[in-house]
Amino acid sequence: MRSVIRSAITSLAILYASHAAPVFAAKPGATLSGVWNGYLGHVNVIECANLSGESTDFSLAVHDSSGGVLTREELRFEPGATLHRIIPPELTADSYGMYTLHPSTGVAAHVQLECHTTVYAPPPGNQPNANISYAFSIPAGKYLSGPQSGVFNSMNPEGGARPVFNWLSLSNPSQAKLSFTLRQYDARGNLLKTIAIRDLKAGERRDYPLGHDEGQVVGMYEILPDDLSASYLAFVTRYSQRADGSFNFAFPVFPEQVGCSPVDLPASTMVNALNWAEMVNAGSRPIRLDLAVVDRNNKVLHQEQNVEVQPRAQLHRLLNTYLGEWNVGRIQIRCSDDEVQDAKLLLQSVYYGRGTSSTDSSLPGIDWAYISQPRGEAHMTGAVALPYNTFLGAHNWAKVSRRSTTTTSFRTSLLNEHGLELERTGHPAESASGILDGSQDIPVHEAVGYDSAGILLATDVSSEESEPQLNSELVVVIPGTTKNTLYNRTGWPVALGVKNLVVKPSVGTASPLRDIVQPATNSSEGFNIGVRTTIAPEGYQYAQATFQLFELSESTERPVLERTDMEAPFELFSAGNRSLADGRYLLKVTLFYRAGNRGTVLRTLPFSQLFRVEAGSVTPEPTPTPTPLPSPPTDPVPNPSPAPLPPANPQPDPLPTPPDDSTPESTPTPSVDPYFNWLVRDTTGGAPTLSVTAGGSLRWLIKPDSRFVGTSYRLRLHHLPSGFTPTVSGSSVTRVTNPTTWVDQPQWNVGSTGDLTLTLSTAATLPAGIYAIYIVGETAQQSAITLLNVTIRSANNPPPPPPPPPPPPPNPDPSPNPGAVPVPLFTEWLNTISTHGERLCNVDRLREYSLWEGSVWYYDGPWAYSQIGDYVAQHGALTGGRSASYWYGCGELVGQETFWPYALAQGTWAYDSNGNPNTPGAVPGWRVFTHGFLHHYERTGSTQSRDAVLALRDNSAFSVPSRYRDFGSEDYRGHHASMAREVAYITQANINAERLGQPRKLENGQPVLRTFVPWIGQHWYQFQTGNYTHRDPTRHFFQPFMFALGAHALIEFYEWELANGRNPNAYWVDPTPEGRWPTIPGAILDMADWLYKDARVRSLNSTPAEHVGKRMWVADTSTDYSSARGYWLSSNAPGYGAFRYSDAQRTPEGFDDLMPAPDLNLLLFPTYAWAYKHTGDPEFRDVAHLLFQGGVKNSYWAGPGKQFTQSVRLTFTGLRWLGAIQ
């Protein structure tokens, strides 16, 4: 398929238009920079237009991602011509980079070149005659400077857990290195993460993930350059990949900020499309918006006023709700307060085309997607140029729009690839066309034919005193056998100096054409129409005809048939072989006259006819003379302005009920929160059951949110998978049998606000797996969306194994991992663990210490030794020369002599009548060490080790979370911060059991991890704020290593969920009232940053007043408290830091609580290493280095073993995250 695309494009030469530079383009005569992407078999075509009236020379250089030159070519651009160049695929495979066009010496300052890159993705396996997977266009010279903002959205419009990849591409077109800070926010405006981007070299491009590395996330990003005057390139590309590895769409999204001036976004639900309007407040202050949705006839369908959007937060609207299906219109957006200063808005209309290409019949099947973004007034002029390309049989729909209070007239000119103006007879776009406060849609392909390229130039010829402002967009539709491919291009603004540019006429003169369109007939044998033509001899050696037939209704045009490429000379041709039903129809016939077979189109002759079919007979109707239109005309494109599907898990989009047709809906809404959820419980009020054997049923109690009190609403099950049959019962509930929107989705009208009972019956043949169930409730003002992942078990087979990890993303940089990073004192650490690891591998000492918690077994000594063995097996022996087998043997010795027999006793943790533990031999929560057993099983296949993991998960403390909510002594309540270590360990026990292939553990149908994961967040909130839940004040203290243990558990959970294609934040509950921790990474990063920078000794318990307020981080442990504890601190190497053991002195004698604890440094080190891997922020790396060095130098290595294990158990993991070891 790549060769098919390439051969179809290589016949193009160069493309012409007449305009000067848009605001974001290069200055006339300056260097132009663009980008390319060779991953996924992309074919990259550079399409350029010389927008001046004189010849000019440019040098084209293609660069790799580091700025090196791959190829160079000298190009000559003739006056008014355009050029297409394919970047050789052998140079671009599995890489990406930039290209530059440098003007030759002597090029005039007013010479203007405009370019864009069109990217074509071949079908899977490059199958011949198959559909193109997707295509998109990226303009060159779209230079940015200063802070910029944009939107990311990794929600999967086809449902399921697989996110849509969002890759931010940053490129440096300048000659100096550039550095940036990248911030990411969630849909409510909460900061998720900060990434430091350093030293982006000249010509270099880097890609960073936005959202998809967290799962399915909607948010905003900010790019903050260190040099505010420097130019750079930035955009986000969204790639949607299905489970079979194929891609169904991709499109770029640019950081297009606009102010508070009124903006119109195009809206379209044509061809079964879904259309989302996305509005983002990119500023730092709240803003209020007025919204209005209008149809093609300017009828207001929906209004909202004073809708508040918080800083960096988002507001989404599904426009299908108001437009219905197969319709076009606009959404008008303006600030409620016209005087808002420094407003920054991100506005876009996203289209997803629902088709039939999905491999899963239960999903909606998205065939294509693209996005429309407005440009600010500063980017628009009185003339626009659009590059068209009808190769590959593409339809090209040009949309020219303008906001104005008076009728706008503009003239269009079509230029072919040689820069010659096409001569047109009777085409509606030939003369001035009028639009009033709206847009005009122009079918370019009807005028120029197929296998053509060139420019549509639209010039405003209104007589207004104010400067007219036109905007433009081109939608390209590439037909396919099973799906269509759509993408769009933004028009190029033309400077006023060339607004009335005179273009050269085409070669040859036209003589009267003797073409007769035959009358249409309709009979039982079919509908027939034809053209009889004789070709005039003056230069018209070749002709083609295109027939299009549309069925008309009050608000839509539906394509009935289309035939193209019928060659002249020809006589009567049948354009269809079926009878037409009674109704009104529009017939369009266009003749294209070329200079030879497949030559340049020199002239077009369009013909259109309205007619009515009644009782099988055809009656022509007069075709009205075009007049200025008060709104966008009917959109006859077979696949015109399409629309995006609602993201899977709640894309933050209220989905109001369609308004009454009689009057426009006016909704003065102060502040709408579209994020609240349904409260779903089982019928007894407990957690909902989320798993069932195929053929069984699930019953849930649905409690509406308090904001639905006193109003009726619509309940629906969004994209309910096949195999599920729903029943809803409750007061005033009626099933909607013929919904006007969301066809085929189960819907109910609910007339009261009482509880509902939802029963889902499942088919016995339903395949085992995890299914997404979306419960959506909506009124005209607000909506609520809740996602429940239901596990279906097979009646005959065990639960399915976890799905394989998702395939790698389309770009090569899945995270800003800076690669191998040298870690100071790394070799010294290896030497130290070798020396003391041998010393502690002593059977006599192990038996002497037994289960004393100061011994080497504590903190999972077998796992520590096994990791040393793994390192030696891969990298060679340490200083002692011991083999990997020796270290593995030490791990087994430690386990067999101490912890393993104890853990295998499998006592079940229980309580006596007073709520105290009473089971001798059962494992308490602070001893639940499962990694050593897991590693031993993976290496040896030991069934005892496998069983031990399950015994610790199922029989130790906290194995049954309900016992730790309300029952038993308060000391053992799971949400208390004093239980942080226990909850971290039991969380990891459950994850490690799943690594063994076990199904997720449930209690009362609810995953136990859904309880443990939020508990860790509650612990951290108490640590950070001091708002402890335990009533005993002596338990109000924070030990930093407890945070580290919980962080390791959450990181393991987060990455385990990602590896298995699940939403890693699905179980997370933000414990902060202000919503500061919306995701697991957001909580980890904020806690790590706070601990190092802001955590202080608190005035709690017995803390001496002179120590209150001191930093928890001690930069030099050899000096802190030396006067009081010099005998202990004097042994510390000077210049190395550590965190204090605690932020409070628990007892008057507990002065050691406030002392730095370098023994624990290497438990904290991996948290900061992961934070650096996740963000690329060098501050996290630097703290990781400080912790590592302090632990190597000042840990109590010579002790009986606990400190050795603490300094090894997580350190290899942290070193891998830093890239120091592989």
Secondary structure, DSSP 8 states (H G I E B T S, - for coil): -HHHHHHHHHT---EE------TTS--TTS-EEEEEE-GGG-EEEEEEEE-SSS-EEEEEEEE-TTS-EEEEEEEEE-TT-EEEEE--HHHHTT-EEEEEEEE-TT--TT--EEEEEEEEE--GGG-TT----EEEEEES---B-S-EEEEEE---TT-SS---EEEEEEE--SSS-EEEEEEEEETTS-EEEEEEEEEE-TT-EEEEE-SGGGSS-EEEEEEEESSTT--BEEEEEEEEE-TTS-EEEEEEE---EE-SS-EEEEEE-TTTEEEEEEEEE-SSS-EEEEEEEEETT--EEEEEEEEEE-TT-EEEEETHHHH-SS-EEEEEEEESSTT-SS--EEEEEEEEEE-S--SSTTS--EEEEEEE----GGG--SEEEEEEE-GGG-EEEEEEEEEEEEEEEEEEEEE-TTS-B-EESS-TTTS-EEEEEEEEEEEHHHHH-SS-EEEEEEEE----SS----EEEEEEEE--SS--EEEEEE-EEE-GGGTT----B-SS-----EEEE---EEETTEEE--EEEE--TTT--EEEEEEEEEEE-SS-EEEEEEEEEEESS-------SS---SEEEEEEEEEEEESSTT--EEEEEEEEEEEEEETTEEEEE-------BSS------SS-S------TTT-S--------SSS-EEEE-S---TT---EEE-TTSS----EEETT-EEEEEEE--GGGTTS-EEEEEET--TTEEEEEESTTEEE-SS-SSSTTS-EEEE-S-S-EEEEEEE-TT--SEEEEEEEEEE-SS-EEEEEEEEEEE-SSS------------SSS-SS--------TTHHHHHHHHHHHHHHH--HHHHHHHTT-TTBTTTTTHHHHHHHHHHHHHHH---TT---HHHHHHHHHHHIIIIIHHHHHT-----B-TTS-B--TT---GGG---HHHHHHHHHH--HHHHHHHHHHHHHSTTSSGGGGTTSS-GGG-TTSGGGHHHHHHHHHHHHHHHHTT----EETTEETHHHHHHHHHHHHHHHHH-----S-GGG----HHHHHHHHHHHHHHHHHHHHTTS-TTSS-----TT----SHHHHHHHHHHHHHHT-B----BT--GGGTT-BSEES-TTTTTHHHHHHHHTTS-TT--EEBS-SSB-STT-GGGGSB-GGGHHHHHHHHHHHHHHH--HHHHHHHHHHHHHHHHHS-TTSSBHHHHHTTTTHHHHHHHHTS--
